[in-house]
Amino acid sequence: MRHASEEIFFSLMSEAGFATTDTIPFPLPGEDLVGKETVFVHLYRYETSDHMTEIALNSPCVDFSR
């Protein structure tokens, strides 16, 4: 996380039924004086639960090519 406010994202993902399966460090190039930075890529999987009993599908896409 780069900002404390990003914790909201992780909370919302958890509430929606997603669980972190892995966190991969990804080093970014940087200048020697400033220092290199590492970001973390989070991998998720969806966990079905009792609190989500119905899934509403998206509306079909409209074909504008005609």
N, CA, C and O atoms as CSV, one atom per row, in Angstrom:
chain,resi,resn,atom,element,x,y,z
A,1,MET,N,N,0.831,-1.180,0.000
A,1,MET,CA,C,0.000,0.000,0.000
A,1,MET,C,C,0.871,1.238,0.000
A,1,MET,O,O,1.866,1.326,0.720
A,2,ARG,N,N,0.481,2.176,-0.811
A,2,ARG,CA,C,1.206,3.441,-0.845
A,2,ARG,C,C,0.541,4.485,0.030
A,2,ARG,O,O,1.187,5.434,0.473
A,3,HIS,N,N,-0.750,4.311,0.279
A,3,HIS,CA,C,-1.500,5.276,1.075
A,3,HIS,C,C,-2.386,4.523,2.064
A,3,HIS,O,O,-2.898,3.448,1.756
A,4,ALA,N,N,-2.557,5.085,3.228
A,4,ALA,CA,C,-3.388,4.443,4.248
A,4,ALA,C,C,-4.832,4.285,3.774
A,4,ALA,O,O,-5.521,3.355,4.191
A,5,SER,N,N,-5.290,5.178,2.914
A,5,SER,CA,C,-6.671,5.108,2.435
A,5,SER,C,C,-6.929,3.880,1.560
A,5,SER,O,O,-8.082,3.514,1.334
A,6,GLU,N,N,-5.881,3.254,1.076
A,6,GLU,CA,C,-6.053,2.065,0.239
A,6,GLU,C,C,-6.568,0.876,1.044
A,6,GLU,O,O,-7.014,-0.115,0.464
A,7,GLU,N,N,-6.513,0.962,2.352
A,7,GLU,CA,C,-7.032,-0.114,3.201
A,7,GLU,C,C,-8.524,-0.322,2.951
A,7,GLU,O,O,-9.032,-1.427,3.141
A,8,ILE,N,N,-9.228,0.721,2.528
A,8,ILE,CA,C,-10.656,0.617,2.215
A,8,ILE,C,C,-10.874,-0.386,1.097
A,8,ILE,O,O,-11.824,-1.166,1.146
A,9,PHE,N,N,-10.011,-0.379,0.092
A,9,PHE,CA,C,-10.132,-1.313,-1.026
A,9,PHE,C,C,-10.082,-2.749,-0.527
A,9,PHE,O,O,-10.920,-3.568,-0.906
A,10,PHE,N,N,-9.106,-3.061,0.323
A,10,PHE,CA,C,-8.955,-4.418,0.817
A,10,PHE,C,C,-10.151,-4.831,1.666
A,10,PHE,O,O,-10.564,-5.991,1.638
A,11,SER,N,N,-10.698,-3.901,2.410
A,11,SER,CA,C,-11.892,-4.177,3.210
A,11,SER,C,C,-13.096,-4.471,2.312
A,11,SER,O,O,-13.852,-5.408,2.568
A,12,LEU,N,N,-13.269,-3.671,1.267
A,12,LEU,CA,C,-14.391,-3.888,0.336
A,12,LEU,C,C,-14.249,-5.214,-0.401
A,12,LEU,O,O,-15.244,-5.907,-0.616
A,13,MET,N,N,-13.034,-5.577,-0.790
A,13,MET,CA,C,-12.815,-6.865,-1.460
A,13,MET,C,C,-13.210,-8.016,-0.539
A,13,MET,O,O,-13.848,-8.975,-0.972
A,14,SER,N,N,-12.834,-7.916,0.711
A,14,SER,CA,C,-13.168,-8.952,1.681
A,14,SER,C,C,-14.677,-9.043,1.886
A,14,SER,O,O,-15.236,-10.140,1.915
A,15,GLU,N,N,-15.339,-7.894,2.030
A,15,GLU,CA,C,-16.786,-7.880,2.214
A,15,GLU,C,C,-17.517,-8.447,1.009
A,15,GLU,O,O,-18.604,-9.005,1.159
A,16,ALA,N,N,-16.943,-8.315,-0.188
A,16,ALA,CA,C,-17.571,-8.817,-1.406
A,16,ALA,C,C,-17.317,-10.307,-1.613
A,16,ALA,O,O,-17.831,-10.891,-2.568
A,17,GLY,N,N,-16.533,-10.931,-0.735
A,17,GLY,CA,C,-16.324,-12.367,-0.835
A,17,GLY,C,C,-15.024,-12.783,-1.490
A,17,GLY,O,O,-14.857,-13.951,-1.842
A,18,PHE,N,N,-14.093,-11.845,-1.660
A,18,PHE,CA,C,-12.807,-12.173,-2.262
A,18,PHE,C,C,-11.767,-12.389,-1.167
A,18,PHE,O,O,-11.745,-11.674,-0.165
A,19,ALA,N,N,-10.907,-13.386,-1.374
A,19,ALA,CA,C,-9.848,-13.671,-0.410
A,19,ALA,C,C,-8.501,-13.583,-1.129
A,19,ALA,O,O,-8.367,-14.026,-2.270
A,20,THR,N,N,-7.521,-13.016,-0.459
A,20,THR,CA,C,-6.177,-12.930,-1.029
A,20,THR,C,C,-5.558,-14.313,-1.057
A,20,THR,O,O,-5.500,-14.993,-0.032
A,21,THR,N,N,-5.093,-14.734,-2.232
A,21,THR,CA,C,-4.428,-16.026,-2.338
A,21,THR,C,C,-2.919,-15.882,-2.302
A,21,THR,O,O,-2.212,-16.797,-1.882
A,22,ASP,N,N,-2.423,-14.729,-2.744
A,22,ASP,CA,C,-0.981,-14.503,-2.752
A,22,ASP,C,C,-0.712,-13.014,-2.884
A,22,ASP,O,O,-1.534,-12.265,-3.413
A,23,THR,N,N,0.433,-12.601,-2.405
A,23,THR,CA,C,0.901,-11.230,-2.562
A,23,THR,C,C,2.317,-11.317,-3.106
A,23,THR,O,O,3.198,-11.898,-2.473
A,24,ILE,N,N,2.534,-10.740,-4.280
A,24,ILE,CA,C,3.817,-10.851,-4.967
A,24,ILE,C,C,4.532,-9.506,-4.944
A,24,ILE,O,O,3.982,-8.512,-5.419
A,25,PRO,N,N,5.753,-9.453,-4.399
A,25,PRO,CA,C,6.509,-8.196,-4.447
A,25,PRO,C,C,7.001,-7.937,-5.871
A,25,PRO,O,O,7.488,-8.845,-6.544
A,26,PHE,N,N,6.871,-6.713,-6.311
A,26,PHE,CA,C,7.267,-6.341,-7.670
A,26,PHE,C,C,8.155,-5.101,-7.571
A,26,PHE,O,O,7.649,-3.991,-7.405
A,27,PRO,N,N,9.482,-5.281,-7.673
A,27,PRO,CA,C,10.379,-4.128,-7.544
A,27,PRO,C,C,10.292,-3.208,-8.766
A,27,PRO,O,O,10.282,-3.666,-9.909
A,28,LEU,N,N,10.232,-1.921,-8.501
A,28,LEU,CA,C,10.208,-0.922,-9.561
A,28,LEU,C,C,11.592,-0.296,-9.691
A,28,LEU,O,O,12.305,-0.146,-8.699
A,29,PRO,N,N,11.967,0.065,-10.908
A,29,PRO,CA,C,13.269,0.727,-11.060
A,29,PRO,C,C,13.220,2.109,-10.410
A,29,PRO,O,O,12.170,2.748,-10.353
A,30,GLY,N,N,14.340,2.540,-9.937
A,30,GLY,CA,C,14.400,3.855,-9.303
A,30,GLY,C,C,15.807,4.413,-9.367
A,30,GLY,O,O,16.750,3.728,-9.763
A,31,GLU,N,N,15.929,5.647,-8.976
A,31,GLU,CA,C,17.234,6.291,-8.956
A,31,GLU,C,C,17.957,5.915,-7.669
A,31,GLU,O,O,17.331,5.698,-6.631
A,32,ASP,N,N,19.272,5.841,-7.752
A,32,ASP,CA,C,20.048,5.441,-6.582
A,32,ASP,C,C,19.891,6.420,-5.428
A,32,ASP,O,O,19.869,6.005,-4.269
A,33,LEU,N,N,19.780,7.724,-5.725
A,33,LEU,CA,C,19.654,8.719,-4.657
A,33,LEU,C,C,18.288,8.669,-3.980
A,33,LEU,O,O,18.184,8.841,-2.765
A,34,VAL,N,N,17.251,8.434,-4.763
A,34,VAL,CA,C,15.891,8.408,-4.226
A,34,VAL,C,C,15.592,7.052,-3.587
A,34,VAL,O,O,14.894,6.977,-2.575
A,35,GLY,N,N,16.112,6.001,-4.171
A,35,GLY,CA,C,15.854,4.654,-3.685
A,35,GLY,C,C,14.844,3.941,-4.552
A,35,GLY,O,O,13.998,4.560,-5.198
A,36,LYS,N,N,14.949,2.654,-4.552
A,36,LYS,CA,C,14.030,1.842,-5.349
A,36,LYS,C,C,12.773,1.568,-4.536
A,36,LYS,O,O,12.794,1.549,-3.305
A,37,GLU,N,N,11.691,1.359,-5.252
A,37,GLU,CA,C,10.405,1.134,-4.609
A,37,GLU,C,C,9.898,-0.249,-4.976
A,37,GLU,O,O,10.135,-0.730,-6.084
A,38,THR,N,N,9.210,-0.878,-4.060
A,38,THR,CA,C,8.583,-2.172,-4.317
A,38,THR,C,C,7.085,-2.020,-4.144
A,38,THR,O,O,6.622,-1.487,-3.136
A,39,VAL,N,N,6.331,-2.486,-5.121
A,39,VAL,CA,C,4.877,-2.536,-4.999
A,39,VAL,C,C,4.488,-4.008,-4.867
A,39,VAL,O,O,5.263,-4.898,-5.215
A,40,PHE,N,N,3.297,-4.247,-4.367
A,40,PHE,CA,C,2.847,-5.618,-4.162
A,40,PHE,C,C,1.608,-5.874,-4.996
A,40,PHE,O,O,0.641,-5.114,-4.937
A,41,VAL,N,N,1.638,-6.947,-5.773
A,41,VAL,CA,C,0.499,-7.370,-6.577
A,41,VAL,C,C,-0.266,-8.396,-5.749
A,41,VAL,O,O,0.295,-9.407,-5.324
A,42,HIS,N,N,-1.540,-8.131,-5.526
A,42,HIS,CA,C,-2.371,-9.035,-4.724
A,42,HIS,C,C,-3.213,-9.892,-5.663
A,42,HIS,O,O,-3.875,-9.375,-6.563
A,43,LEU,N,N,-3.185,-11.184,-5.448
A,43,LEU,CA,C,-4.005,-12.114,-6.220
A,43,LEU,C,C,-5.181,-12.541,-5.353
A,43,LEU,O,O,-5.021,-12.868,-4.177
A,44,TYR,N,N,-6.363,-12.531,-5.956
A,44,TYR,CA,C,-7.586,-12.845,-5.224
A,44,TYR,C,C,-8.307,-14.026,-5.844
A,44,TYR,O,O,-8.142,-14.342,-7.022
A,45,ARG,N,N,-9.103,-14.660,-5.020
A,45,ARG,CA,C,-10.056,-15.650,-5.524
A,45,ARG,C,C,-11.386,-15.351,-4.840
A,45,ARG,O,O,-11.445,-14.840,-3.722
A,46,TYR,N,N,-12.433,-15.689,-5.554
A,46,TYR,CA,C,-13.768,-15.433,-5.016
A,46,TYR,C,C,-14.205,-16.615,-4.174
A,46,TYR,O,O,-14.140,-17.760,-4.622
A,47,GLU,N,N,-14.646,-16.345,-2.968
A,47,GLU,CA,C,-15.166,-17.381,-2.086
A,47,GLU,C,C,-16.670,-17.229,-2.003
A,47,GLU,O,O,-17.176,-16.173,-1.621
A,48,THR,N,N,-17.382,-18.282,-2.359
A,48,THR,CA,C,-18.831,-18.221,-2.224
A,48,THR,C,C,-19.181,-18.277,-0.747
A,48,THR,O,O,-18.486,-18.908,0.049
A,49,SER,N,N,-20.253,-17.618,-0.401
A,49,SER,CA,C,-20.659,-17.599,0.998
A,49,SER,C,C,-22.171,-17.547,1.086
A,49,SER,O,O,-22.865,-17.334,0.091
A,50,ASP,N,N,-22.662,-17.744,2.288
A,50,ASP,CA,C,-24.105,-17.742,2.516
A,50,ASP,C,C,-24.720,-16.350,2.381
A,50,ASP,O,O,-25.913,-16.223,2.104
A,51,HIS,N,N,-23.904,-15.295,2.577
A,51,HIS,CA,C,-24.493,-13.958,2.532
A,51,HIS,C,C,-24.789,-13.494,1.110
A,51,HIS,O,O,-25.459,-12.479,0.920
A,52,MET,N,N,-24.307,-14.214,0.127
A,52,MET,CA,C,-24.622,-13.880,-1.272
A,52,MET,C,C,-25.433,-15.035,-1.850
A,52,MET,O,O,-24.869,-16.037,-2.291
A,53,THR,N,N,-26.730,-14.896,-1.847
A,53,THR,CA,C,-27.585,-15.998,-2.274
A,53,THR,C,C,-27.968,-15.909,-3.742
A,53,THR,O,O,-28.376,-16.909,-4.331
A,54,GLU,N,N,-27.846,-14.731,-4.343
A,54,GLU,CA,C,-28.259,-14.573,-5.736
A,54,GLU,C,C,-27.256,-13.699,-6.466
A,54,GLU,O,O,-26.810,-12.674,-5.949
A,55,ILE,N,N,-26.911,-14.111,-7.661
A,55,ILE,CA,C,-25.997,-13.336,-8.485
A,55,ILE,C,C,-26.784,-12.800,-9.673
A,55,ILE,O,O,-27.390,-13.574,-10.415
A,56,ALA,N,N,-26.781,-11.502,-9.858
A,56,ALA,CA,C,-27.469,-10.878,-10.983
A,56,ALA,C,C,-26.481,-10.733,-12.132
A,56,ALA,O,O,-25.428,-10.115,-11.977
A,57,LEU,N,N,-26.820,-11.296,-13.273
A,57,LEU,CA,C,-25.951,-11.197,-14.430
A,57,LEU,C,C,-26.071,-9.830,-15.070
A,57,LEU,O,O,-27.107,-9.172,-14.975
A,58,ASN,N,N,-24.994,-9.411,-15.726
A,58,ASN,CA,C,-25.012,-8.142,-16.455
A,58,ASN,C,C,-25.953,-8.237,-17.640
A,58,ASN,O,O,-26.210,-9.321,-18.165
A,59,SER,N,N,-26.455,-7.106,-18.046
A,59,SER,CA,C,-27.297,-7.078,-19.249
A,59,SER,C,C,-26.452,-7.469,-20.445
A,59,SER,O,O,-25.249,-7.208,-20.466
A,60,PRO,N,N,-27.066,-8.093,-21.443
A,60,PRO,CA,C,-26.273,-8.464,-22.621
A,60,PRO,C,C,-25.744,-7.226,-23.336
A,60,PRO,O,O,-26.360,-6.161,-23.306
A,61,CYS,N,N,-24.617,-7.383,-23.964
A,61,CYS,CA,C,-24.013,-6.282,-24.729
A,61,CYS,C,C,-24.844,-6.009,-25.969
A,61,CYS,O,O,-25.402,-6.929,-26.567
A,62,VAL,N,N,-24.923,-4.786,-26.340
A,62,VAL,CA,C,-25.655,-4.392,-27.540
A,62,VAL,C,C,-24.683,-4.440,-28.707
A,62,VAL,O,O,-23.576,-3.909,-28.622
A,63,ASP,N,N,-25.094,-5.073,-29.792
A,63,ASP,CA,C,-24.252,-5.182,-30.979
A,63,ASP,C,C,-24.549,-3.995,-31.890
A,63,ASP,O,O,-25.578,-3.956,-32.564
A,64,PHE,N,N,-23.621,-3.016,-31.898
A,64,PHE,CA,C,-23.791,-1.813,-32.716
A,64,PHE,C,C,-23.213,-1.980,-34.121
A,64,PHE,O,O,-23.235,-1.034,-34.907
A,65,SER,N,N,-22.706,-3.147,-34.444
A,65,SER,CA,C,-22.062,-3.328,-35.743
A,65,SER,C,C,-23.073,-3.487,-36.875
A,65,SER,O,O,-22.687,-3.492,-38.044
A,66,ARG,N,N,-24.350,-3.617,-36.553
A,66,ARG,CA,C,-25.352,-3.797,-37.612
A,66,ARG,C,C,-25.802,-2.487,-38.181
A,66,ARG,O,O,-26.642,-2.461,-39.080
